[in-house]
């Protein structure tokens, strides 16, 4: 289902469960292309493990190496956020969030031109995502997680939030480099 922001989708897979466990297709290119009417070719998979209160983000790569991402949680629960950085978009500067967990198996499709981040709501979480562009450190950019103009509710008490030193030094929304 598309969110209030054009191009940003929450995907609900069809899960087959019984007393033995479950099965579902976590990715099917044709199904995704047919559902959203756009073709993605993913070239890199990433995975991270984090503890409660960790906030990773808000991250993105600048053009020409910007990335679309298909994100999900394998274990635990996170609150996942995408911020629209497309300057010509009617929702520029707006964000949408969704709870992703190993239990609900939801996925979040984040197109190019968005900053992305998540907070860990469970004791630990294993987070996995596909990217349609390779990592290029020279185009890495970000926005500080607690920018007051974005006012993102990370669903974690401020005193419990843990960020990397690098993420804590990211610029605010108004000063962040964007070329989308």
C-alpha positions, 0 to 999 in steps of 0.5 A: 500500500502506498503511504501519504508520500508518493512512491513510498510503499509499505508491503504486506507479504502473503504468509503461509503459517501452520503448526510447523512454522511459516513460509513467504516470498520475501522478494519477487521482482515481478510481483514488486514491479507489477504492484508498484508499476516501476522496475527496481534492480537490486544490487546489494544486500545489507544487514545490521544487528542493534540493541534497544534504543539505537537510532540509525540514520537519517542516511542517504547517498547523493545523486548520481549514486542515490539508492532505493531501498527495500527494508525489513526486519528479520528478528525484533521490532523497529520503527522505520522512517523515510524523509522526502528530500525531493525538492520538487515533491509536494511532500518535500520535508515530510516523513512517514514511519512504520513498525517493521518486525520479524512477526509482522514481516512488513517491508518498506520500499523507499525510493531514491531521494529519501533519507532513511533511519530506524529506531530499535523498539525490541531488546535487539533487532536484525535489520536487512535491506536491498539497495539498487545502487552500490555503496559509494562513501564519497556520496554519503550524506545524512540529517541528524535524527533529532532535527526539530523541523522534522520532529520525528517521534522515534517511539523511544524515550530520548534518554534511551536513544543511542546514536553513533558519534558520526550520526550525532554530528550530522547536520540539520535538515536546513543545512543538509546537502540534497541534490534530488 
